[in-house]
Amino acid sequence: MHSDTLLLWLAFCWLAGVGLVYRSWQVWRQSGINPVVLPHDDSAQGWIGRQFRRVLLATTVLMLIQLWWPMPALWRLHDGLPTMGWLLLVLACLLMHVAQHQMGQAWRIGFADHERTPLVTHGVFSRSRNPIFLAIRLAMWGWLLIQPSAASLVLCLLADALMQVQVRLEEAHLIRLHGETYQHYQRQVRRWM
């Protein structure tokens, strides 16, 4: 068993467990509202949600496989690349935690057209309109720098493409919900950083 892979797998379990599962439970417990609002229909958001769950499952399975059978690296690992990957992963964990805390009860996975949530623009949201998606992107690219296999590259590219689409769907929703207030926020704060 490779200790770096085990540590990486534990970091991703923390991101998913604390960042998604525990946070969802916490918002539900405090507000009585289920924050997981991804539809199970044929809408664009429903399709994106299903594909993203598949990418996360494949990432988890790949990391478990690599615990015992490492895949060949796409490139020769320079000493600095894995270190940069670990820094991105730590930054991703911190950013996700801070952003979710600052969103409070407004935090959701997906969006529901019938639900009105407040627009959060303070803290890290004054620098990035999508800090939680940014954290997930940083975590995925950090993983690629730590374990640069063909499979990890494909999963990073798929996850990134899905997040790009989901962010645009959420932006359209927020424009419908908050109108000019959100459009002003869009002009003031970048999508990513």
MIFI-119972 format. One line per 2 residues: number of its first residue (from 1); their letters; for each residue x, y, z of N, C-alpha, C. Coordinates in Angstrom, 3 decimals, m for minus. Layout:
# residues N
NUM> a> X,Y,Z,X,Y,Z,X,Y,Z | ...
# end
This chain:
# residues 193
1> mh> 0.842,m1.168,0.000,0.000,0.000,0.000,0.895,1.243,0.000 | 0.518,2.237,m0.784,1.307,3.451,m0.911,0.741,4.527,0.009
3> sd> 1.587,5.022,0.915,1.120,5.968,1.930,0.632,7.284,1.322 | 1.282,7.768,0.243,0.819,8.997,m0.396,m0.595,8.824,m0.945
5> tl> m0.849,7.667,m1.536,m2.171,7.401,m2.093,m3.207,7.287,m0.984 | m2.833,6.664,0.126,m3.747,6.559,1.257,m4.070,7.948,1.807
7> ll> m3.061,8.785,1.961,m3.282,10.150,2.438,m4.157,10.938,1.467 | m3.920,10.762,0.178,m4.720,11.428,m0.846,m6.174,10.960,m0.771
9> wl> m6.374,9.653,m0.643,m7.717,9.099,m0.560,m8.430,9.626,0.688 | m7.718,9.720,1.800,m8.313,10.251,3.032,m8.674,11.728,2.878
11> af> m7.844,12.490,2.162,m8.148,13.907,1.928,m9.422,14.046,1.098 | m9.577,13.215,0.079,m10.789,13.284,m0.740,m12.005,12.800,0.046
13> cw> m11.821,11.813,0.906,m12.932,11.378,1.767,m13.337,12.513,2.701 | m12.372,13.266,3.216,m12.677,14.406,4.069,m13.458,15.441,3.274
15> la> m12.987,15.760,2.056,m13.685,16.744,1.225,m15.124,16.316,0.968 | m15.315,15.057,0.595,m16.662,14.571,0.296,m17.483,14.402,1.576
17> gv> m16.870,13.807,2.594,m17.599,13.528,3.826,m17.961,14.779,4.594 | m16.984,15.643,4.833,m17.237,16.867,5.588,m17.843,17.936,4.691
19> gl> m17.264,18.082,3.490,m17.684,19.151,2.603,m19.041,18.953,1.960 | m19.442,17.715,1.762,m20.725,17.470,1.089,m21.736,16.797,2.015
21> vy> m21.401,15.632,2.539,m22.361,14.860,3.328,m22.659,15.543,4.668 | m21.624,15.826,5.451,m21.845,16.438,6.767,m22.468,17.822,6.622
23> rs> m21.988,18.603,5.675,m22.534,19.952,5.495,m24.012,19.895,5.091 | m24.364,18.936,4.230,m25.769,18.775,3.845,m26.616,18.431,5.065
25> wq> m26.145,17.505,5.872,m26.871,17.110,7.083,m27.009,18.294,8.029 | m25.920,19.066,8.185,m25.924,20.206,9.094,m26.956,21.265,8.674
27> vw> m26.985,21.594,7.377,m27.961,22.583,6.892,m29.376,22.040,7.077 | m29.597,20.762,6.755,m30.918,20.159,6.913,m31.353,20.183,8.383
29> rq> m30.438,19.834,9.287,m30.758,19.792,10.722,m31.097,21.176,11.250 | m30.342,22.198,10.804,m30.548,23.549,11.326,m31.747,24.261,10.700
31> sg> m32.023,23.957,9.428,m33.075,24.700,8.734,m34.313,23.870,8.414 | m34.166,22.538,8.444,m35.269,21.682,8.041,m35.415,21.572,6.529
33> in> m34.478,22.172,5.796,m34.507,22.167,4.329,m33.400,21.262,3.816 | m33.745,20.367,2.905,m32.732,19.514,2.280,m31.947,20.358,1.283
35> pv> m30.626,20.557,1.509,m29.849,21.399,0.617,m29.433,20.703,m0.688 | m29.689,19.423,m0.808,m29.364,18.706,m2.037,m30.591,18.805,m2.940
37> vl> m30.504,19.707,m3.921,m31.661,19.990,m4.762,m31.397,19.659,m6.235 | m30.472,18.749,m6.486,m30.246,18.321,m7.867,m31.432,17.479,m8.323
39> ph> m32.055,17.851,m9.420,m33.219,17.084,m9.881,m32.803,15.732,m10.465 | m33.746,14.822,m10.478,m33.512,13.494,m11.066,m34.270,13.358,m12.379
41> dd> m34.364,14.463,m13.108,m35.102,14.454,m14.370,m34.130,14.603,m15.550 | m34.664,14.883,m16.713,m33.840,15.011,m17.912,m33.396,16.444,m18.188
43> sa> m33.521,17.319,m17.185,m33.068,18.697,m17.365,m31.541,18.726,m17.452 | m31.005,19.848,m17.880,m29.548,19.998,m17.970,m28.911,19.820,m16.589
45> qg> m29.529,20.420,m15.573,m28.985,20.300,m14.224,m29.051,18.850,m13.722 | m30.131,18.153,m14.026,m30.243,16.753,m13.640,m29.174,15.897,m14.305
47> wi> m28.941,16.148,m15.593,m27.922,15.392,m16.337,m26.532,15.686,m15.783 | m26.234,16.960,m15.558,m24.929,17.350,m15.007,m24.725,16.687,m13.645
49> gr> m25.738,16.720,m12.805,m25.635,16.100,m11.483,m25.324,14.613,m11.562 | m26.011,13.899,m12.458,m25.750,12.457,m12.608,m24.324,12.208,m13.096
51> qf> m23.869,12.995,m14.053,m22.519,12.797,m14.595,m21.461,13.137,m13.543 | m21.707,14.184,m12.766,m20.739,14.558,m11.745,m20.647,13.485,m10.664
53> rr> m21.785,12.896,m10.282,m21.744,11.787,m9.313,m20.932,10.631,m9.869 | m21.068,10.358,m11.163,m20.292,9.278,m11.790,m18.798,9.581,m11.771
55> vl> m18.442,10.837,m12.059,m17.029,11.233,m12.033,m16.472,11.095,m10.618 | m17.231,11.524,m9.613,m16.757,11.396,m8.230,m16.627,9.929,m7.818
57> la> m17.568,9.100,m8.243,m17.471,7.665,m7.951,m16.247,7.064,m8.640 | m16.034,7.410,m9.902,m14.867,6.895,m10.635,m13.569,7.375,m9.991
59> tt> m13.545,8.611,m9.522,m12.356,9.141,m8.843,m12.082,8.346,m7.573 | m13.115,8.079,m6.807,m12.972,7.302,m5.574,m12.467,5.901,m5.870
61> vl> m13.057,5.248,m6.864,m12.642,3.891,m7.235,m11.189,3.884,m7.714 | m10.838,4.860,m8.548,m9.463,4.943,m9.049,m8.472,5.114,m7.903
63> ml> m8.808,5.965,m6.950,m7.906,6.152,m5.807,m7.772,4.870,m4.986 | m8.876,4.148,m4.832,m8.806,2.874,m4.101,m7.937,1.867,m4.846
65> iq> m8.095,1.798,m6.152,m7.271,0.888,m6.959,m5.797,1.255,m6.825 | m5.514,2.563,m6.871,m4.123,3.003,m6.822,m3.471,2.800,m5.460
67> lw> m4.270,2.495,m4.450,m3.672,2.152,m3.164,m2.776,0.925,m3.295 | m3.177,m0.016,m4.129,m2.415,m1.253,m4.284,m1.739,m1.391,m5.650
69> wp> m2.329,m0.808,m6.684,m1.775,m0.944,m8.031,m1.630,0.423,m8.688 | m0.518,1.092,m8.434,m0.333,2.431,m9.011,m0.328,2.381,m10.540
71> mp> m0.905,3.398,m11.144,m0.935,3.498,m12.600,0.316,4.214,m13.079 | 0.711,3.916,m14.309,1.891,4.605,m14.829,1.647,6.109,m14.933
73> al> 2.666,6.882,m14.600,2.560,8.338,m14.640,2.587,8.826,m16.079 | 1.804,9.877,m16.356,1.796,10.488,m17.688,3.091,11.220,m17.977
75> wr> 3.697,11.759,m16.946,4.949,12.471,m17.099,5.838,12.136,m15.910 | 7.115,12.362,m16.103,8.069,12.119,m15.030,7.792,13.128,m13.928
77> lh> 7.613,12.630,m12.746,7.292,13.513,m11.629,8.509,14.332,m11.220 | 8.371,15.614,m11.356,9.361,16.542,m10.825,9.050,16.679,m9.340
79> dg> 10.070,16.796,m8.520,9.856,16.857,m7.072,8.843,17.921,m6.660 | 8.798,19.016,m7.394,7.907,20.107,m7.021,6.448,19.877,m7.363
81> lp> 6.150,19.026,m8.349,4.756,18.836,m8.771,3.883,18.200,m7.697 | 4.307,17.100,m7.089,3.462,16.557,m6.018,3.309,17.535,m4.849
83> tm> 4.363,18.266,m4.528,4.277,19.253,m3.458,3.250,20.322,m3.812 | 3.282,20.791,m5.057,2.300,21.772,m5.523,0.895,21.166,m5.454
85> gw> 0.765,19.895,m5.816,m0.526,19.211,m5.735,m1.060,19.167,m4.312 | m0.191,18.855,m3.338,m0.619,18.808,m1.939,m1.014,20.192,m1.453
87> ll> m0.281,21.214,m1.885,m0.647,22.582,m1.499,m2.023,22.953,m2.055 | m2.288,22.579,m3.313,m3.604,22.843,m3.903,m4.707,22.113,m3.145
89> lv> m4.417,20.885,m2.752,m5.406,20.081,m2.029,m5.712,20.682,m0.649 | m4.692,21.109,0.067,m4.902,21.743,1.374,m5.671,23.052,1.193
91> la> m5.278,23.847,0.193,m5.985,25.102,m0.083,m7.448,24.832,m0.422 | m7.702,23.780,m1.199,m9.073,23.410,m1.563,m9.902,23.082,m0.323
93> cl> m9.339,22.303,0.596,m10.063,21.946,1.827,m10.394,23.191,2.644 | m9.424,24.082,2.788,m9.655,25.307,3.560,m10.688,26.205,2.888
95> lm> m10.541,26.384,1.575,m11.461,27.244,0.836,m12.891,26.716,0.908 | m13.059,25.403,0.753,m14.402,24.826,0.816,m15.018,25.052,2.202
97> hv> m14.234,24.811,3.229,m14.745,24.981,4.592,m15.166,26.434,4.846 | m14.309,27.372,4.494,m14.609,28.793,4.720,m15.831,29.223,3.909
99> aq> m15.868,28.853,2.637,m16.982,29.264,1.764,m18.308,28.698,2.255 | m18.315,27.431,2.654,m19.560,26.843,3.149,m20.005,27.512,4.446
101> hq> m19.063,27.815,5.312,m19.401,28.506,6.556,m19.999,29.881,6.252 | m19.408,30.601,5.300,m19.897,31.933,4.963,m21.252,31.893,4.260
103> mg> m21.553,30.802,3.563,m22.873,30.685,2.928,m23.969,30.416,3.945 | m23.617,29.781,5.048,m24.609,29.476,6.074,m25.746,28.628,5.533
105> qa> m26.979,29.013,5.824,m28.156,28.246,5.418,m28.446,28.361,3.928 | m27.763,29.258,3.222,m27.990,29.417,1.783,m27.274,28.341,0.967
107> wr> m26.406,27.553,1.606,m25.622,26.561,0.875,m26.522,25.471,0.284 | m26.317,25.173,m0.996,m27.071,24.132,m1.697,m26.152,23.357,m2.632
109> ig> m26.548,22.134,m2.930,m25.948,21.371,m4.017,m26.986,21.411,m5.121 | m26.741,22.237,m6.116,m27.714,22.470,m7.174,m28.611,23.635,m6.804
111> fa> m29.709,23.768,m7.527,m30.658,24.840,m7.243,m32.056,24.383,m7.599 | m33.023,24.973,m6.930,m34.437,24.695,m7.201,m35.095,26.010,m7.582
113> dh> m35.781,26.034,m8.708,m36.400,27.263,m9.187,m37.417,27.835,m8.207 | m38.084,26.984,m7.440,m39.122,27.447,m6.520,m38.569,27.984,m5.198
115> er> m37.274,27.804,m4.955,m36.699,28.188,m3.670,m35.911,29.492,m3.787 | m36.204,30.413,m2.903,m35.508,31.703,m2.898,m34.439,31.676,m1.802
117> tp> m33.176,31.750,m2.213,m32.064,31.790,m1.268,m31.405,33.163,m1.337 | m30.818,33.604,m0.236,m30.154,34.906,m0.259,m28.894,34.865,m1.122
119> lv> m28.522,36.022,m1.641,m27.300,36.156,m2.424,m26.158,36.457,m1.459 | m25.159,35.577,m1.424,m24.014,35.748,m0.530,m22.893,36.420,m1.317
121> th> m22.449,37.584,m0.845,m21.419,38.344,m1.570,m20.260,38.766,m0.669 | m20.263,38.335,0.579,m19.204,38.749,1.504,m18.129,37.672,1.611
123> gv> m17.052,37.988,2.325,m15.980,37.025,2.568,m15.329,36.570,1.272 | m15.130,35.259,1.126,m14.474,34.748,m0.091,m15.343,34.979,m1.322
125> fs> m16.644,35.183,m1.119,m17.542,35.451,m2.242,m17.346,36.861,m2.804 | m16.581,37.689,m2.118,m16.248,39.004,m2.666,m15.050,38.916,m3.603
127> rs> m14.428,37.740,m3.664,m13.283,37.504,m4.558,m13.587,36.501,m5.669 | m14.509,35.600,m5.396,m14.887,34.562,m6.363,m16.379,34.310,m6.234
129> rn> m17.086,34.269,m7.374,m18.524,33.991,m7.304,m18.791,32.514,m7.024 | m17.789,31.678,m7.219,m17.966,30.227,m7.081,m16.828,29.591,m6.288
131> pi> m16.596,30.008,m5.046,m15.441,29.472,m4.327,m15.533,27.976,m4.010 | m16.738,27.438,m3.880,m16.841,26.002,m3.584,m16.486,25.188,m4.826
133> fl> m17.000,25.587,m5.981,m16.587,24.915,m7.213,m15.091,25.125,m7.462 | m14.586,26.300,m7.139,m13.155,26.558,m7.275,m12.367,25.602,m6.392
135> ai> m12.851,25.363,m5.174,m12.183,24.423,m4.268,m12.170,23.013,m4.857 | m13.276,22.591,m5.449,m13.331,21.259,m6.056,m12.364,21.186,m7.238
137> rl> m12.318,22.235,m8.038,m11.372,22.269,m9.164,m9.931,22.179,m8.659 | m9.601,22.945,m7.619,m8.243,22.908,m7.065,m7.905,21.514,m6.549
139> am> m8.869,20.874,m5.889,m8.641,19.515,m5.372,m8.383,18.539,m6.514 | m9.175,18.626,m7.576,m8.996,17.701,m8.712,m7.641,17.922,m9.391
141> wg> m7.275,19.176,m9.612,m5.994,19.455,m10.275,m4.821,19.139,m9.345 | m5.015,19.296,m8.043,m3.987,18.878,m7.097,m3.763,17.379,m7.174
143> wl> m4.861,16.629,m7.251,m4.775,15.172,m7.397,m4.004,14.807,m8.661 | m4.278,15.502,m9.754,m3.571,15.221,m11.006,m2.073,15.460,m10.858
145> li> m1.683,16.497,m10.131,m0.250,16.750,m9.938,0.397,15.697,m9.047 | m0.383,15.132,m8.131,0.139,14.102,m7.238,0.196,12.747,m7.939
147> qp> m0.849,12.417,m8.697,m0.938,11.130,m9.406,m1.287,11.377,m10.875 | m0.312,11.741,m11.686,m0.587,12.114,m13.077,m0.765,10.922,m14.019
149> sa> m1.878,10.216,m13.881,m2.159,9.100,m14.786,m3.128,9.557,m15.877 | m3.256,8.748,m16.913,m4.212,9.061,m17.984,m5.632,9.114,m17.409
151> as> m5.937,8.181,m16.504,m7.281,8.141,m15.912,m7.549,9.385,m15.069 | m6.571,9.828,m14.273,m6.800,11.023,m13.447,m6.925,12.268,m14.325
153> lv> m6.199,12.319,m15.444,m6.325,13.450,m16.365,m7.731,13.493,m16.967 | m8.226,12.353,m17.423,m9.573,12.299,m18.018,m10.627,12.712,m16.995
155> lc> m10.524,12.196,m15.774,m11.515,12.535,m14.741,m11.443,14.014,m14.356 | m10.240,14.582,m14.304,m10.108,16.024,m14.017,m10.748,16.853,m15.123
157> ll> m10.504,16.487,m16.365,m11.079,17.228,m17.490,m12.611,17.119,m17.497 | m13.124,15.920,m17.239,m14.582,15.734,m17.183,m15.202,16.541,m16.047
159> ad> m14.598,16.462,m14.860,m15.125,17.209,m13.710,m15.102,18.704,m13.997 | m14.034,19.182,m14.591,m13.919,20.605,m14.878,m14.981,21.041,m15.886
161> al> m15.177,20.248,m16.938,m16.186,20.591,m17.947,m17.588,20.605,m17.332 | m17.897,19.630,m16.490,m19.208,19.580,m15.840,m19.418,20.782,m14.918
163> mq> m18.375,21.166,m14.185,m18.497,22.328,m13.301,m18.684,23.612,m14.097 | m18.010,23.717,m15.237,m18.168,24.910,m16.077,m19.631,25.071,m16.508
165> vq> m20.259,23.963,m16.879,m21.668,24.017,m17.303,m22.582,24.303,m16.112 | m22.365,23.606,m14.990,m23.216,23.797,m13.817,m23.151,25.234,m13.319
167> vr> m21.963,25.819,m13.319,m21.812,27.206,m12.874,m22.644,28.138,m13.745 | m22.652,27.905,m15.037,m23.429,28.759,m15.937,m24.939,28.561,m15.734
169> le> m25.350,27.334,m15.458,m26.763,27.088,m15.135,m27.146,27.819,m13.846 | m26.273,27.772,m12.847,m26.555,28.453,m11.589,m26.567,29.966,m11.766
171> ea> m25.691,30.484,m12.619,m25.685,31.928,m12.875,m27.003,32.373,m13.505 | m27.496,31.603,m14.462,m28.784,31.935,m15.089,m29.898,31.901,m14.040
173> hl> m29.865,30.923,m13.151,m30.848,30.830,m12.065,m30.759,32.055,m11.151 | m29.549,32.446,m10.795,m29.371,33.583,m9.889,m29.797,34.897,m10.538
175> ir> m29.626,35.015,m11.844,m30.121,36.201,m12.547,m31.649,36.236,m12.480 | m32.305,35.078,m12.700,m33.772,35.027,m12.594,m34.221,35.355,m11.174
177> lh> m33.463,34.894,m10.194,m33.835,35.051,m8.791,m33.557,36.462,m8.253 | m32.384,37.000,m8.590,m31.953,38.266,m7.987,m31.842,39.422,m8.975
179> ge> m32.033,39.149,m10.258,m32.061,40.200,m11.272,m30.831,41.083,m11.305 | m31.069,42.382,m11.278,m29.990,43.372,m11.406,m28.964,43.266,m10.276
181> ty> m29.397,42.870,m9.102,m28.463,42.721,m7.975,m27.380,41.708,m8.315 | m27.794,40.568,m8.893,m26.798,39.560,m9.261,m25.959,40.027,m10.444
183> qh> m26.569,40.686,m11.410,m25.817,41.174,m12.569,m24.756,42.180,m12.138 | m25.083,43.022,m11.181,m24.092,43.957,m10.635,m22.957,43.181,m9.971
185> yq> m23.315,42.174,m9.175,m22.317,41.310,m8.516,m21.435,40.630,m9.567 | m22.032,40.146,m10.648,m21.274,39.520,m11.737,m20.235,40.473,m12.316
187> rq> m20.618,41.722,m12.460,m19.690,42.710,m13.030,m18.554,43.035,m12.062 | m18.809,42.900,m10.767,m17.815,43.272,m9.756,m16.863,42.137,m9.386
189> vr> m17.336,40.889,m9.452,m16.554,39.756,m8.952,m16.402,38.716,m10.050 | m15.201,38.203,m10.208,m14.931,37.206,m11.247,m15.617,35.877,m10.933
191> rw> m15.815,35.098,m11.986,m16.450,33.785,m11.823,m15.585,32.873,m10.950 | m14.296,32.844,m11.187,m13.413,31.939,m10.439,m12.518,32.669,m9.462
193> m> m11.678,33.553,m9.919,m10.761,34.260,m9.012,m10.230,35.501,m9.673
# end
